[in-house]
């Protein structure tokens, strides 16, 4: 019997992959939900003696993924795990351009992966585990961009702002239950990932904040995915996790 079940979205690259690698432990069952499988992660799990499942799923079609997760959770014995955690990490940034110039095909994935998928997965997770004796947590990986408006970033900013607010709402709901889950929507700081490259390579005429992101890289103010993952996972272990449903690792 393993003591901690962890479900992680977007664990095949960037900070998500770094979190997955740091979560490998013989006492953990780690389920990664992503479009692609990481062979390096599979090899690391074998070396660590950790139980790993990699579900290759499309979070852009989140209803099917949530149903799959809910069915799997309902098939597990309720007393198998001492802890159960869902980490909604996956996100998609649409083209960096004014909303008026984006097509539905460009905008929809950001909203489905960044907001609809976390909501549906959280609903499935909480519903299927409600009567488990396990300590349950939901960690939503948010962004400072959900708390600061930016031109040409309406889709991504809106998804992260929605993530923050649905976390507040569900935290209130769970707080009314005798064995409710703890939730937190956490901004992980500014991380040196492909998303930062996308921001720095945007059209300056369309993205007024470009120089701010370029300066972060030039001044070595970006956190590595491994460092950010360690900070996020340390926050998850805080005894007061969920006391503030919206938080920032830099605070």
Secondary structure, DSSP 8 states (H G I E B T S, - for coil): --SEEEEEESTTSHHHHHHHHHH--TTEEEEEEESS--HHHHHHHHHHT-EEEEEE--GGGHHHHHHHHHHHHHTS-TTS-SEEEEEE-------SS-GGG--HHHHHHHHIIIIIHHHHHHHHHHHHHTT-SSEEEEEEEE-GGGTS--TT-HHHHHHHHHHHHHHHHHHHHHHTSTT--EEEEEE---B-SHHHHHHHTS-TTT-TTHHHHHHHHHTT--B-HHHHHHHHHHHHT-TTTTSSSEEETT-
